[in-house]
Amino acid sequence: MKILNMIENKYICNCKKYNLFEKDYIYWEDRETTSDELDIIKFIKNKFHIKDKNLLHIGIGNSKIASIFNEADKIVGITVSKGEFNFANKLNLSNYEIFLCDKYSENFINITQKFKFDFIIDTNLKSYSCCLKSFNYMFTNYLKILNLDGKIITSRKGMNWYKKLKPKLTFSLKKLFHYKLKEIEGDKSNILSLDEINKISTDNNLKLTYNERVLYLTK
Ligand SMILES: C[S@@+](CC[C@H](N)C(=O)[O-])C[C@H]1O[C@@H](n2cnc3c(N)ncnc32)[C@H](O)[C@@H]1O
C-alpha cells in the first residue's frame, strides 16, 4: 500500500487560500494533456537525453510525463489534487514518486531537498501564484534543488495562463456528488512576461533560451 505523501502546507505570505487538501479533489487526471505540455514533451524529446536523469514534474495532470520518459532515473511529481495523486500512484511506475504539495508552500522544499534534479518541468510557473513573494520563493527553491547545468523548462502558452483553483462540491451523472478543483478567473499579474523571465534569468545568473513555444533556463 502506498503511503500518502502529504504534509500540511505552510506559507511565507499571509494571502488567503482555499484548503486544497481537506478533501479528495479531482482535477486533471482524466483530462487530455494540455497542448502546452505536449510542446514541452516534443521539445525535450528532440533536444535532450533523459536517460538516467532526474526529473521534477510540477503539475502532473494525467502523469503523461512520467509515462513517456520512463528511461529517466527518477521522476518526482507534484500535484495539489488528490485525484491526480491517486491516478499517478495507480500507474505503479517504479521510478515515479508523487507528492501532494503546493509548490508555493514552505513544505515544497522540505519534500524535494533530498533530491537533485537535471530537469524541472513546470508548464505553469507563475499561473497559480497567490503573490509575487511566494512566486519568488518558489523559484528560489527550484534553484536550490537544480543540478549545475540543470534546466527549468516551461511553455510560452503556459506563461500566459492565469486561472485560479477553487475547491467545489459538484454533481455529474457519471460521478454523482464529488469534490473537484474548479478553474475560476485569476489574476493577470500572473502572466509571466518575457521581460520578467529575462530579469529573473539575469538576477540568478541563468542562461535563458527560448523559441515560440518553449522556454528554458539553465543553471
Ligand atoms: C491545467 S493542469 C495541467 C496538467 C498538466 N501539467 C498538463 O499540462 O496537461 C494544472 C496542473 O497544475 C497543478 N497545480 C496547480 N497549482 C499548483 C500548485 N500550487 N502546486 C503544485 N501543483 C499545482 C495541478 O495539480 C495540475 O496538475
The ligand as a Gaussian input file, in Angstrom:
#p B3LYP/6-31G(d) Opt

LIG

0 1
 C       -4.168000      22.718000     -16.018000
 S       -3.483000      21.360000     -15.125000
 C       -2.271000      20.845000     -16.309000
 C       -1.765000      19.468000     -16.085000
 C       -0.530000      19.122000     -16.942000
 N        0.629000      19.877000     -16.489000
 C       -0.791000      19.433000     -18.381000
 O       -0.315000      20.486000     -18.859000
 O       -1.504000      18.638000     -19.023000
 C       -2.516000      22.205000     -13.895000
 C       -1.665000      21.324000     -13.004000
 O       -1.003000      22.125000     -12.045000
 C       -1.139000      21.572000     -10.748000
 N       -1.074000      22.697000      -9.795000
 C       -1.874000      23.785000      -9.730000
 N       -1.477000      24.591000      -8.739000
 C       -0.402000      24.012000      -8.164000
 C        0.441000      24.356000      -7.078000
 N        0.246000      25.474000      -6.408000
 N        1.412000      23.496000      -6.737000
 C        1.611000      22.342000      -7.430000
 N        0.859000      21.968000      -8.473000
 C       -0.139000      22.793000      -8.832000
 C       -2.445000      20.830000     -10.777000
 O       -2.464000      19.818000      -9.801000
 C       -2.426000      20.279000     -12.208000
 O       -1.685000      19.090000     -12.249000

